[in-house]
Amino acid sequence: MTSFHAAIVHPDQSVTYCGRVEQDHVDQARAIAELDASPRFLREPENQPGSVFVLREDGDLDWYEPVDAEPFLVHAPDTESPVGQGGLNADDLPGADELPRGVSGTVWISGAIRLGDGSIGGAMDTPGNPPRVTHHSTESPAGGKYLESVGSYLIRVAAEPQLIYCPVTDRVGQFGPLNQSGRALRNDGSRRTNREGRVNIQIEVLGYAKSPWTTGWDPAKKPGWQKILAAARSWGVPDVFPAGPPAKYPGPGKSRSRSVWQGKGGHFSHGDVPGNDHGDPGAISTTKVLYKATTTPPTKPPTSKPKVSVAHLVAAAKKDVPAADGHTTYPTEVRIVENALVAEGLLSKAYADGSFGSKTVTAYAAWQRSKAGGSYTGAAADGIPGLASLQKLAARHNFTATN
């Protein structure tokens, strides 16, 4: 029967060693994690045969490792020669503090939770190729503090992306600088897919490929996700999915085009990357993923049109004409009509004084004869406003005629 070292990895990456346990203890932990109602979830990594990890909602990670397991180096030295760079050494490529020429972008996202010691991959192999984002799903639940427990698991199995995101809590975690490679992709033969492009910002999102995490999720209310998008855009990552929308999972998937992957910038799913066989993150909404805030120009409050009463104008004409020059009865309303007559070329501006005098009567009579449809002749064009003629004048000069 296999014996295991048992330990708890805490969110700050400190480890509490709990001693040795036997196979039956691990089997019991596995059985609990497999219950439908259990808040614990099992992970058995391919690169550490025999090891068992249990994700916990409180952020801790239970870790069982066979006592006779081969030592696993979580962070191997970055000594491999970069691919496609004509034999350059790793020292010749830009590091975390030296950006590619002509390029600057966000290296650490403000407010992101730091996970691990900031050491993940290394310099990019093909910094002259277009920048990209690669989307993954963790195949684990979201919410709670699963971000920390999943983050600890990814560190322990040496499969960290640069970023991890919880769509329920909108929390962002960051493992390492965005201008260095992640470690969540398999190589495509000798070509290191993690190191493809100017940047290859990999994002693990808490959720399951079979139930796309964008369902019921509103990016407009998620400032954490908006920070991720802003960081990607700062590196010039285009808001496109060059290989098309991520495929539904489970399903037949789609072809993993090397020419598109190597030659196009933008957003890719794990299911698009050559040399890999995963189908995550499932059919997430590309519209939501590439959210852009829209700014609505401020609308001007509607302004109410001034009102002019026919009865007031008639009263003004009857009182102002026989009175001394400059006499006014309803000057505000009269001035509105006089300004309209000035605009029509029927009254001199000098007489737009709020007094419905003889000059205004003559001008209004001209309006009745020639401007108001030509339907007023003889005694009907007497210069005293009626509702029909005033309504026509009001329609042309933005006021309202009333009885």
C-alpha positions in Angstrom: 0.0 0.0 0.0 1.3 3.4 -1.0 2.2 5.9 1.7 1.9 9.7 1.1 3.3 12.9 2.4 0.3 15.1 3.4 0.5 18.8 3.3 -1.6 21.9 3.1 -0.6 24.7 0.7 -1.9 28.1 1.9 -2.8 31.1 -0.3 0.5 32.8 0.6 2.3 29.6 -0.7 3.5 28.6 2.7 3.2 24.9 3.3 2.1 23.1 6.5 3.4 19.5 6.5 0.9 17.1 8.1 2.9 13.9 8.2 2.5 10.6 6.4 -0.9 9.1 5.6 -1.8 5.8 4.0 -3.7 4.9 0.8 -7.0 4.6 2.6 -6.8 8.2 3.8 -6.2 9.4 0.3 -9.0 7.2 -1.0 -11.3 8.8 1.5 -10.3 12.3 0.5 -10.9 11.3 -3.1 -14.4 9.9 -2.3 -15.4 13.1 -0.5 -14.2 15.3 -3.4 -16.2 13.3 -5.8 -19.5 13.8 -4.0 -21.9 16.1 -5.9 -22.5 18.4 -3.0 -18.8 18.5 -1.9 -17.0 21.9 -2.0 -13.7 20.1 -2.7 -12.5 19.0 -6.1 -9.8 16.5 -7.1 -6.9 17.0 -9.4 -4.4 14.4 -10.4 -1.7 16.0 -12.6 -0.1 14.1 -15.5 3.3 15.5 -14.8 3.4 14.2 -11.2 2.2 10.6 -11.4 0.6 9.4 -8.1 0.2 12.9 -6.6 -3.3 14.0 -5.6 -4.4 17.6 -5.0 -7.7 18.7 -3.5 -9.0 22.2 -4.3 -10.8 23.8 -1.4 -13.2 26.7 -1.3 -11.4 28.4 1.6 -8.3 28.9 -0.6 -6.2 26.1 0.9 -4.9 23.2 -1.3 -4.5 19.7 0.1 -1.5 18.0 -1.3 -0.7 14.3 -1.2 2.6 13.1 -2.7 3.8 9.5 -2.7 6.8 9.1 -0.4 8.8 7.4 -3.1 7.9 9.9 -5.9 10.6 11.3 -8.1 11.5 14.9 -7.0 9.6 17.4 -9.2 11.3 20.7 -10.0 8.6 23.3 -10.0 10.8 26.0 -11.6 13.4 24.6 -13.9 16.1 27.0 -15.0 15.4 28.8 -18.3 18.4 27.5 -20.2 16.8 26.3 -23.5 17.8 28.1 -26.7 14.9 30.2 -28.1 13.3 28.8 -31.2 13.3 30.8 -34.4 15.9 33.4 -33.3 18.9 32.2 -35.3 20.7 30.6 -32.4 20.4 33.6 -30.0 21.0 32.8 -26.4 18.3 33.5 -23.8 20.4 36.4 -22.5 20.0 38.2 -25.8 16.2 38.4 -25.5 14.3 41.0 -23.5 13.5 40.2 -19.9 11.0 41.5 -17.4 12.6 44.9 -17.1 13.6 45.3 -20.7 10.8 45.5 -23.2 11.0 44.8 -26.9 12.1 47.8 -28.9 9.2 50.1 -29.7 6.8 48.3 -27.4 5.6 49.2 -23.9 2.7 47.8 -22.1 1.3 46.9 -18.7 3.6 44.4 -16.9 1.8 44.1 -13.6 -2.0 44.8 -13.3 -2.8 47.1 -10.5 -4.9 45.5 -7.7 -4.2 42.0 -9.0 -3.5 39.4 -6.3 0.1 38.2 -6.5 0.4 34.5 -6.6 3.8 32.8 -6.1 7.1 34.5 -6.4 6.6 36.1 -9.8 8.8 33.5 -11.5 7.0 31.7 -14.3 8.4 31.3 -17.8 11.0 33.5 -19.5 11.6 35.8 -22.5 9.5 35.4 -25.6 11.1 33.4 -28.5 9.5 35.4 -31.3 9.0 38.9 -30.1 8.7 40.1 -33.7 5.5 38.2 -34.1 2.1 39.7 -33.3 0.9 39.9 -29.7 -1.9 37.5 -28.4 -4.0 36.4 -25.5 -4.7 32.7 -24.9 -7.9 31.8 -23.0 -8.2 28.7 -20.7 -10.7 27.4 -18.3 -9.6 25.8 -15.0 -12.3 23.0 -15.0 -13.1 23.9 -11.4 -15.8 25.9 -9.7 -15.7 29.7 -9.3 -16.5 31.9 -6.4 -15.2 31.6 -2.8 -11.4 31.5 -2.7 -11.0 28.9 -5.4 -8.8 31.5 -7.1 -6.2 30.9 -4.5 -6.5 27.1 -4.3 -6.4 26.7 -8.1 -3.5 29.2 -8.2 -1.6 27.1 -5.7 -2.3 24.0 -7.7 -1.1 25.6 -11.0 2.1 26.6 -9.2 2.7 23.1 -7.8 2.3 21.5 -11.2 4.3 24.2 -13.0 1.4 25.1 -15.3 1.0 28.8 -14.5 -0.5 31.3 -16.9 0.3 34.9 -16.3 -3.3 35.6 -15.1 -6.2 33.8 -13.3 -9.7 35.3 -13.2 -12.8 34.5 -11.2 -16.0 35.6 -13.1 -18.1 35.4 -10.0 -16.1 37.6 -7.7 -14.3 39.6 -10.5 -11.0 39.0 -8.7 -7.8 38.9 -10.7 -4.7 36.9 -9.8 -1.3 37.3 -11.4 1.6 34.8 -11.4 4.2 36.7 -13.3 5.0 39.7 -15.6 2.9 39.9 -18.8 5.9 40.4 -21.0 7.3 37.0 -20.1 5.8 33.6 -21.0 3.3 31.6 -19.1 3.6 27.8 -18.7 0.0 26.5 -19.4 0.6 25.3 -23.0 2.3 22.3 -24.5 5.0 22.8 -27.1 4.3 22.2 -30.8 7.2 20.0 -31.5 10.3 22.1 -31.0 8.3 25.3 -31.1 7.5 26.7 -27.7 3.9 27.8 -27.9 4.0 29.6 -24.5 6.6 31.9 -26.0 4.9 32.7 -29.3 4.6 36.4 -30.2 5.5 39.8 -28.7 3.4 38.7 -25.7 1.3 35.7 -25.1 -0.9 36.6 -22.1 -2.5 33.4 -20.9 -5.6 33.7 -18.8 -7.1 30.8 -16.7 -10.7 31.5 -15.9 -12.4 29.7 -13.1 -15.2 27.6 -14.7 -15.9 24.6 -16.9 -15.7 24.4 -20.7 -19.0 22.6 -20.9 -20.7 25.6 -19.2 -19.1 28.7 -20.7 -18.3 31.2 -18.0 -19.6 34.1 -20.0 -23.2 32.9 -19.6 -25.1 35.3 -17.4 -22.0 37.4 -16.9 -22.0 41.1 -17.6 -18.5 42.6 -18.4 -19.9 46.1 -17.9 -20.1 45.4 -14.2 -16.7 43.7 -14.0 -13.9 46.2 -13.5 -11.4 43.4 -12.9 -12.0 42.0 -16.3 -11.8 45.4 -17.8 -8.3 45.8 -16.3 -7.3 42.6 -18.0 -8.5 43.8 -21.4 -6.8 47.2 -20.9 -3.5 45.4 -20.1 -3.8 43.3 -23.3 -4.7 46.3 -25.4 -1.6 48.2 -23.9 0.5 45.5 -25.7 -1.3 46.0 -29.0 -3.4 42.8 -28.8 -6.2 43.3 -31.4 -9.8 42.8 -30.4 -10.3 39.8 -32.7 -10.3 36.0 -32.6 -8.2 35.2 -35.7 -9.0 31.5 -35.5 -12.7 32.2 -35.1 -14.9 31.9 -32.0 -13.9 29.2 -29.4 -15.5 25.8 -30.2 -18.3 24.3 -28.1 -17.2 21.7 -25.6 -17.6 18.7 -25.8 -17.6 18.7 -29.5 -15.4 18.0 -32.6 -13.3 21.1 -31.9 -11.6 22.8 -34.9 -8.4 22.7 -36.8 -5.4 24.2 -35.0 -3.8 26.2 -37.8 0.0 26.9 -37.3 -0.1 29.7 -39.9 -2.9 31.5 -38.1 -1.4 30.9 -34.6 2.1 32.1 -35.6 1.1 34.9 -38.0 -2.0 36.5 -36.5 -2.4 38.7 -33.4 -5.5 38.7 -31.2 -7.3 36.3 -28.9 -7.1 32.5 -29.1 -8.7 29.7 -27.2 -6.6 26.8 -25.8 -8.5 24.7 -28.4 -6.9 26.8 -31.2 -3.2 26.2 -30.3 -1.2 23.7 -32.4 0.5 20.9 -30.4 -2.3 21.0 -27.7 -5.3 18.7 -27.3 -7.5 20.6 -24.8 -10.8 22.0 -25.9 -11.2 24.7 -23.3 -12.6 27.3 -22.6 -15.7 26.2 -24.5 -18.0 28.4 -26.5 -17.5 31.6 -24.5 -19.0 34.8 -25.9 -16.4 36.7 -27.9 -18.5 39.9 -27.7 -18.5 39.8 -23.9 -14.8 38.8 -23.7 -13.8 41.7 -25.9 -16.1 44.2 -24.1 -15.6 47.9 -24.8 -17.3 50.5 -22.7 -19.5 52.8 -24.7 -19.8 56.4 -23.8 -23.2 57.9 -24.5 -22.9 61.6 -25.2 -24.9 63.7 -22.7 -28.3 64.6 -23.9 -29.5 68.1 -23.7 -32.6 68.6 -21.6 -35.5 69.4 -23.9 -36.3 73.1 -23.9 -39.9 74.1 -23.9 -41.0 76.5 -26.6 -42.2 79.9 -25.6 -46.0 80.3 -25.9 -47.7 83.2 -27.6 -51.4 83.8 -27.1 -53.5 85.1 -30.0 -55.8 86.8 -27.5 -52.9 88.7 -26.0 -51.6 89.8 -29.4 -55.1 91.1 -30.4 -55.4 92.9 -27.1 -51.9 94.4 -27.6 -52.8 95.6 -31.1 -56.0 97.3 -29.9 -54.2 99.1 -27.1 -50.7 99.8 -28.4 -51.7 101.2 -31.8 -53.8 104.2 -30.5 -51.5 104.7 -27.5 -48.3 106.8 -27.5 -45.2 105.4 -29.2 -43.5 102.7 -27.2 -46.7 101.6 -25.3 -46.6 97.9 -24.5 -49.3 95.6 -23.3 -47.8 92.1 -23.6 -44.2 92.9 -24.6 -42.7 89.5 -24.2 -45.1 87.7 -26.5 -45.2 90.6 -28.9 -41.4 90.7 -29.1 -41.4 87.0 -30.1 -43.7 87.7 -33.0 -41.8 90.8 -34.0 -38.5 88.9 -34.0 -40.1 86.3 -36.3 -41.3 89.1 -38.6 -37.8 90.5 -38.7 -36.4 87.1 -39.7 -39.0 87.0 -42.5 -37.8 90.3 -43.8 -41.1 92.0 -43.1 -40.2 94.3 -40.2 -37.2 96.5 -39.4 -35.3 95.4 -36.4 -35.6 98.9 -34.9 -39.3 98.2 -34.5 -39.0 94.9 -32.6 -39.6 96.7 -29.3 -42.4 94.7 -27.8 -45.0 97.3 -28.8 -47.6 96.0 -31.3 -47.7 99.4 -33.1 -48.6 100.4 -36.6 -45.3 99.1 -38.1 -45.9 95.7 -36.5 -49.5 95.6 -37.8 -48.3 96.4 -41.3 -45.6 93.7 -41.1 -48.1 91.2 -39.9 -50.5 92.0 -42.7 -47.7 91.4 -45.2 -47.2 88.0 -43.5 -50.9 87.2 -43.9 -50.9 88.1 -47.6 -47.6 86.6 -48.8 -46.1 84.3 -46.3 -49.0 82.5 -44.6 -50.0 80.6 -47.7 -51.4 83.6 -49.6 -54.9 82.8 -48.3 -55.5 86.2 -46.7 -56.6 89.1 -49.0 -58.4 92.3 -48.6 -59.9 92.9 -45.2 -58.8 89.5 -44.0 -55.2 90.7 -44.2 -55.7 93.3 -41.5 -52.5 92.8 -39.6 -54.4 91.4 -36.5 -53.2 87.9 -35.7 -55.5 84.9 -36.0 -54.7 81.4 -34.7 -54.1 79.9 -38.2 -51.7 82.5 -39.4 -49.9 82.6 -36.0 -49.5 78.8 -36.0 -47.7 79.0 -39.4 -45.4 81.7 -38.1 -44.7 79.7 -35.0 -43.8 76.6 -36.9 -41.1 78.5 -38.7 -39.7 80.3 -35.7 -39.8 77.8 -32.8 -42.6 79.1 -30.6 -46.1 77.8 -29.8 -49.3 79.6 -30.8 -52.2 79.2 -28.4 -55.7 80.6 -28.2 
